[in-house]
Amino acid sequence: MALPALPGSGVQFRRILAHFPQELSLAFAYGSGVFRQAGAAPSQSVHNMLDFVFAVDDSVTWHMMNLLKNRRHYSFLKLFGPKQISNIQSCGAGIYYNTLVQCNGRMIKYGVIGTDALIEDLFHWKTLYVAGRLQKPVKILTQNENGKLQAALLSNLKSAVTAAFLMLPESFSEEDLYMQIAGLSYCGDFRMIIGEDRSKVLNIVKPNVPHFQKLYSNILQECPQVVYKHQLGRLEIDKSPEGQFMQLMALPRTLQQKITSFVDPPGKNRDVEEVLLKVAHDPDCGLVVHQGISGIVRSSSLIQSSKTILTAGFKKSVTYSMRKMYKMTKGWLRKTS
């Protein structure tokens, strides 16, 4: 899964990682500071904030060690100690962010998530928060030999392909597929209305198609339900009710449950398989899947964003929100010019 990032970034990432406790099951960097986005000048990336996620086996112990090394990174919550920090981490998407941190000459933001919580999100899309980030190109910095985590990372990519297939027509381009995949974790996210550039998905995919291909080409070549014309950049999938039912049955558990709750009338209490069979025959099958994903993302993004006032503190929260609004306005101006 490790992919080439912006030139010269590898050494800088390792130097930044050296500032933190090393008990990490997975660490990756992501976002516009790592992979170039459409509309951004090549020189702009060096000024963008660098985003990291650290997966740890024991969150309390990791925060305790990080408080000793990097106490100034934390908001007022540092006064309550590592156990309370970990309790707040477990709310919402299960990740604790320290943002607007100066480290090794760069502004960074880093999130800490428990390894078990990450594996659950990757397999079952409980929140689709960190799992959604790992459906797009990231720069893997370190990864231990956790077989279950490796299986979960692959499962997440396969699930992303399956969900995208259900929302696409019978024939489509490779870029259409990657646009659909990149947009999964933004379905229902209120920040796409307030605080994010609405061209974000397009900006992510356009300059990074080769990175998406490295993530997904093997999965597409091995998938029995798709004809992958690699040289033409085209795909054809089985849109029969039988084909869609197989895809629905392969979706992550939380998404299946969300779809069932949307479709099954109150009091019916039909089993998931029966409901998914009905959805497979529905001409609006793709829309139902989209609604299910939106239901997952909406709640997790709202809770996670509300945590920011605690984890970042008031001043940093305002500063971070203003930076997001500035990026959104700049993206809008680019589109209208």
N, C-alpha and C positions, 0 to 999 in steps of 0.2 A: 504493500500500500504506500510505501514511501515514494514521493514524487519530487522531481526537481522543482525548486522554488525560485524566487528571484535571485539573480546572480550575486554571489558573495555572501548570501545570508546564512549559510550553514555554520560557519565559525561564530558568527554573532549570536546565533541561537544557542549554541553550546556554552558560550560565555554567560549568557543570561541564565541558562539552566543551572549553571554552577553556583548561582546565588541562593538556590533553594535546597531544602532537604532532599536527598537523593532516593528516598524510599518510594519510587514511583513504579506502578505497573504499566503505565502508558503516559507519554507526554507528547502533545502535538501542538503545532502552530497553525493558524488558519487566518483567513481574511485578506483584506486588501494590502496589508503590510507584508504579506507572504507571496500571494499570487496576484499578478497584474490584472486590473479590471478595465473594461472598455471605458474610454473617455478620460482615463487618467494618464497624465504625462509620465514617462519612465522615471523622471526625477522625483515625482510626487511620492512614490512608495517609501522613500527614506524618511518622510515626514509623517507617514501614517502610523497610528498606534498598532503595536504588535499584540495579537491575541493568542493566548495559550490556554490549554486545558491540561490539568494534571490529574490522573486517576491514581488513587492511593488505597491500599488495603485497609489501613486504620486511620480514619480521618482525625480522631481525637489526638493521637500521637503525632501525626503529621503537623497539625496546627500548633501543637505544643512546641515542636521543634522550630517551626517557622516563626512563631512568636518570639522565640529566643534570637533568631537570625534577622528577622525582618518585621519587628514589632510596628514600625512606622507605616507599614503597608495597610494596616487594619484601621477601621473606624473606631468609634468609642466602644464597640463590642469587645475589643481586646481586654477591657476592664473586667469582663465577665468570664474570661478564660476559655480554653480550647473546647471544653465540653459543651458550653452554651453556643459557641461558634458552630460546632458540629450539628447541634440541634437545629439551628437556623438553616444550615446547609441542607438538611434533610427535607425541608419544606419545598413545595413546588417541584421544580425540575431536579432537585437533589444536588445542586451545584452552588458553591459559594464563590463569588467573584470579588477580588480586590482590583480596583480600576484606577486609572490615571496614576500609575506608579512609575517613577523614574528608576530605570535599571540599566546599567551599562551604557549610558548615553542615549537611551531610547525611552519613549513613553510606552508602557505596556499595560495590559489587562490580563489577569490570569484567574481561571476558575478551577476549583478543587472539587472533585466528585469521588465518591467511594467506588471501588472496583466493582463490587456487587451491584450497586445502583446503576452503574454504566452498563454492565452485562444485561441487566433486566431491561433497560431501555433499548439496547441494541436488538435483543431477541423479541421483545414484546411491544415496543413503542409505547411504553407507559406514559411518557411525556413528549417524546420525539424531539427533545431539546438538544442534547449532545449527540444522540443518534442522527439527527438531521444534519448537524455539522459534519459528521463522518460520512455522509452520503455525497459530499462534495470533496474536491481535492484538498488535502491537508498535508502538512509536512510532519511526518513522524520523526520525533527526536529521540525517543527511547521507548522500548517495549520489552517486557520480560517474557519468560517462557510459559505464560499462562494459556494452556490449550483451550480452556473454555472462553477466554476473552478473544482469542484468535477466531474461534468458531463463531462467536457472536458478531464480530466485525464483518465476517463474510456473510452471515445470515442477514444482517442489516442491509447490505448492498443488494442481495437477492430480493429482499422484501421491497426495496425502493423500485427495482425494475418491475416487479409484479404489480405494485400499486400504479406505477406510471402506465403500464400496458392497459390497465383497466380504464384509464382516463384518456387514452389516445384512440384515434381511428384505426382502421384495419391496416392502412399503409401510411408511413410517416418517415421523416428524415431522422438521422442520428442526432442532429442538433435539437430537433423537436423532443426527442426522448430525454436528452440531458437538461433541456429547459424544464420539462415536467418534473424530473427528479430533483433538480436544484430548487424548484419551487415548493416541494412537499412540506418542508419545515416552516414555510411562510404562510401556508394556508390558514386563514383564521387568526393570524398574528396581528393584533391591533397596531403594532409598531410599523406595519407596512402602510398604515393610514397616517399615523402621527410619528415622525421621527426617523423613518427610513426612506432612502431613495427608492421610488416606486419602479425604477428601471433596474433595480438591484439584481434580479435573477438574470436578465439579459446581459448585464455588465459582468456577471460572474462567468457565464457560459461562453460568450463570444470569443474571448482571447484564450480560453482554457480547454477547448475541445480535446486537444491531445492528452491533457491530464485526465479528463473524464474517460477517454478511451482506454487509458492504462488501468483505470479502476474497473471498467465494466466490460471490456471486449471479451475476456474469457467467459464471463457469465453469459453474455449474449450468444457466443459460439456454442456453448454447451446446453442452452435452453431449448428443449424440444418443441416449444410452442411458437417459436419465432423463426422466420427466414431472415438471416442477417447477411445482407449484401454489402460486405465491408468496403469493397472497392467503389461502390456507388454511393455509400453512405446512406443506404435505405434499409428499412425493416418492414416486414409484414407479419402480422400476428393473427392468431385464431380468435375471431370475435363471435363465434357460435356460443349459444348458451352453455353448452358442455365445456367449451374452452374457458369461458368466463367463470364458470362454477369452480373449475380446478384452480384458477388464479385466486378467486375469493377464499377458497379453503386454505390456500398457502399464505394468506396475509397474516401479519402478527396478531396475536390474541386480542390485545386492547382495541385494535381497529375493528376486528370482527365483532367485538362486543358493542362498540359504538354504532356500527352499521345496524346491528340487530335492534338496538334501542331506538334508532330512528325509524326503522321499517315496521317493527312488530307493534301492533296496537296494544294499549294498556289492557291487561287482563288476559291476553292471549297466551303469553308465556311459552311460545314455541321454541324449540331448540335452535341453536345457532345454524346447524346444517340446513334445516328446513327453511330458515329465513334467507340464508345465502343462496339457496337454490331459486327462491323467488326473485331475488335481486339479479341473479344471472340472466333471467328471462326479461328483465325490465329494460326497455330502450334507454332509460336514464341511469343505467348501472354506474357509469363513470361519475355522474353527478352525486350519486349516493355515496360512493367511495370518497369523493372530494369532501362531502359534508362530514363524513366520519373522521377524516384527517383533521379538518378544521376544528371539530369538537375537541380533539386531543390537544392541538396546538394552542387554541384559544385560552383554555384554562391554565395550562402550564406557563404560557408567556405572561399572562396577567399576574399570576402569583410570583413568578421570577422577577418581573419588573418592579412589583411592589416591595420586594426584598431589598432593592437597590438603595432605598433611603436608609436602611439599617446597615447594610454591608459596606456602602461607600461613604455614608454620612451625608448631611444636607448639602454642604458646599460642593463636594465632588459630584453628587447626584445632579445638581443644577448644571455644573460645568459639562458633565458627560451628556446630559440631555441637549444642551445648547450645541455641542459638537455634532450630535446626530441631526438636529434641525438644520444646521449649516450644510451638512452633506446632502440632506434631502432637497434643500432649496437650490443648491448648486446643480444637482441632477435635474431638477425641474427646469432650471434656466438653460441647461445644455440642450434639453429636448425642444424648447421653444425658440432657441436662437437659430 
